[in-house]
Amino acid sequence: MNGMSLWWWALPVVLLPILWHRQKREQTKTALLASARFLPAAEPKQQRVWRWRDVILLVLRCLLLVVLIALLADLVLAWRGDTVLVVPGTPPAVVAKEAGQRITLPDRDAVTWLHAHEREFEPGARLVVVGDAVMPAVLPRFRHAVELRTVAAPAAPAERHVAVFSDRVDDWRRLFAAAEGPWHIVVDAAPGPRTELVVWDRPDAPPAGLRAPLWRAEPPHDADGARALFAAWQRRYFGVRPYTAPAQALAPDAAAPAGPASGALRHWLGLALVALFALERIVTHVRRR
């Protein structure tokens, strides 16, 4: 059970159907006979006979409450064993070297995913992260042994579109070609929807309808200046690519905080809740006939 959830304190509610079924639900009306006046007075006694439909209905209602509480408490069971956590984009040849069940992570942030899902793994499970995982800001702590077998993936050059208005277009093309690094610069003859930079290298004023996120009027003096320009552009508008976490083995830490519930059983508990509710309604209808 998830000790962090207060919904488990609602388990005594399961006693309510039991108490309800034990009570006398029907009041029997009695009429005195004329000859009854000569008999000694006695209180009428009723004995409730439990039928099989009553027992089934009671079990269904108790299970319905238990499953509802488990759903609200976000029950987590440790059911995963040794697992290989695969970062998206990892070559299949690298993954094939690892033994164990495989889980493809949603993104490169393996540490955040592990913190959210660590309660799903058995206490002695061995976890291996392969691929280009993001390096966290601080050294992570887990209750399981985690091995990071990370390899930095080559970054595909990002395509950046530039529109140049100049009498020296060829010089600008050579300058942008020399400045290419983690990006591929495409010089367009006219600005379009993908244009991110407009270079206006003319003495006259640009037209009022010319639009672009960035403008540049003064050309860099050399390729290093162009690289610095695009590096500043990348950091400001597209962010810095996260560093790859170094390959290392993290020893288990019993004092590490337990991660939150992950909702891994929420789908199945929801299906069980719907099925139990349908059965409870069916048995109630049959019982009333």
TACORZI-V793658 format. One record per residue. N is the residue number from 0. OMEGA is omega in whole degrees, 0 to 359 (none if undefined). D_CENTER is the distance of its C-alpha to the mean C-alpha in Angstrom with 1 decimal. Layout:
n/omega/d_center
N/OMEGA/D_CENTER
N/OMEGA/D_CENTER
//
This chain:
n/omega/d_center
0/178/19.8
1/184/17.6
2/181/20.4
3/183/18.6
4/178/18.6
5/182/21.9
6/180/21.5
7/176/23.2
8/179/26.3
9/180/26.7
10/177/27.6
11/177/31.4
12/180/30.9
13/179/31.1
14/183/34.8
15/177/35.5
16/179/35.9
17/179/38.2
18/180/40.3
19/180/40.4
20/180/41.6
21/181/44.2
22/177/45.8
23/186/48.6
24/182/47.2
25/177/50.5
26/180/53.7
27/178/56.8
28/181/59.8
29/177/63.2
30/182/66.7
31/174/69.7
32/180/72.6
33/181/76.2
34/184/77.0
35/181/74.0
36/179/76.2
37/180/78.3
38/177/75.3
39/181/73.9
40/179/70.9
41/178/67.5
42/177/63.9
43/179/62.1
44/178/59.5
45/178/56.5
46/183/54.6
47/179/51.2
48/181/50.6
49/176/47.1
50/184/46.4
51/178/43.8
52/178/42.0
53/180/41.8
54/180/40.2
55/180/37.6
56/179/36.8
57/180/36.5
58/180/34.1
59/181/31.9
60/177/31.7
61/178/30.9
62/179/28.1
63/179/26.8
64/180/26.6
65/180/25.1
66/178/22.2
67/179/21.7
68/178/21.6
69/178/19.1
70/179/16.8
71/180/17.2
72/181/16.9
73/182/13.6
74/178/15.5
75/177/14.3
76/177/16.7
77/185/17.4
78/179/18.0
79/176/17.0
80/178/19.9
81/189/20.6
82/173/17.9
83/180/17.9
84/188/14.8
85/176/15.7
86/179/15.0
87/180/15.4
88/179/19.1
89/180/20.4
90/180/23.8
91/180/24.1
92/178/27.2
93/181/25.3
94/183/22.7
95/180/25.6
96/185/27.2
97/179/24.5
98/180/24.8
99/178/22.2
100/185/19.3
101/175/17.1
102/176/13.4
103/183/12.7
104/179/10.0
105/180/8.3
106/184/10.6
107/184/13.3
108/182/11.7
109/183/11.9
110/179/12.8
111/179/9.7
112/180/7.6
113/178/10.7
114/182/11.0
115/187/7.9
116/185/8.9
117/182/12.6
118/179/13.9
119/185/13.4
120/178/16.1
121/185/19.8
122/182/21.8
123/183/23.7
124/179/21.1
125/185/21.5
126/180/18.6
127/177/19.5
128/179/17.6
129/178/19.5
130/184/19.6
131/181/19.4
132/182/16.9
133/176/16.9
134/179/19.3
135/181/18.1
136/178/20.5
137/180/21.5
138/183/21.8
139/177/18.8
140/180/19.7
141/175/18.3
142/178/20.0
143/173/20.0
144/183/22.0
145/178/20.0
146/179/21.9
147/176/21.0
148/189/22.9
149/176/22.1
150/180/24.2
151/179/24.2
152/177/24.0
153/183/26.7
154/176/25.6
155/182/26.7
156/178/29.0
157/182/27.8
158/179/30.3
159/183/31.9
160/182/34.6
161/174/37.7
162/185/40.7
163/174/44.0
164/185/47.1
165/173/49.8
166/179/53.1
167/183/51.7
168/181/48.7
169/177/49.4
170/178/49.3
171/179/45.9
172/179/44.7
173/180/45.9
174/179/44.4
175/178/40.9
176/178/41.3
177/183/42.2
178/184/39.3
179/177/36.6
180/175/34.1
181/179/30.3
182/174/31.1
183/187/33.5
184/178/35.7
185/180/37.1
186/180/40.2
187/178/40.7
188/180/44.2
189/180/42.9
190/179/39.7
191/181/37.1
192/181/33.7
193/181/32.1
194/181/34.6
195/181/33.2
196/174/36.5
197/176/40.0
198/179/42.9
199/183/46.1
200/179/49.0
201/182/51.9
202/182/54.5
203/182/54.1
204/179/51.4
205/178/48.3
206/184/48.2
207/184/46.5
208/181/44.1
209/184/42.6
210/175/39.0
211/179/36.4
212/183/33.7
213/178/35.9
214/175/39.7
215/180/41.9
216/182/45.7
217/183/46.8
218/172/46.2
219/184/45.2
220/181/48.2
221/182/46.7
222/179/43.7
223/176/42.4
224/177/42.5
225/178/40.6
226/178/37.9
227/179/37.7
228/182/37.5
229/175/34.6
230/177/32.8
231/177/33.0
232/180/31.9
233/182/28.8
234/187/27.9
235/189/28.5
236/183/27.0
237/177/24.4
238/180/23.3
239/178/23.8
240/181/22.1
241/179/20.3
242/177/22.3
243/179/21.6
244/179/21.2
245/177/24.4
246/182/24.8
247/177/25.2
248/180/24.9
249/180/23.3
250/179/25.1
251/181/23.5
252/182/23.8
253/180/24.4
254/180/24.4
255/180/20.9
256/178/18.8
257/180/16.6
258/179/12.9
259/175/11.4
260/188/10.7
261/182/7.5
262/183/8.6
263/181/9.6
264/185/13.0
265/181/12.4
266/182/13.5
267/177/16.5
268/177/17.5
269/177/17.5
270/178/19.8
271/179/21.9
272/179/22.4
273/180/23.6
274/179/25.9
275/179/27.4
276/179/28.1
277/179/29.9
278/179/31.9
279/179/32.8
280/180/34.1
281/181/36.1
282/177/37.7
283/179/38.6
284/179/40.3
285/182/42.2
286/182/43.3
287/182/44.8
288/none/47.0
//
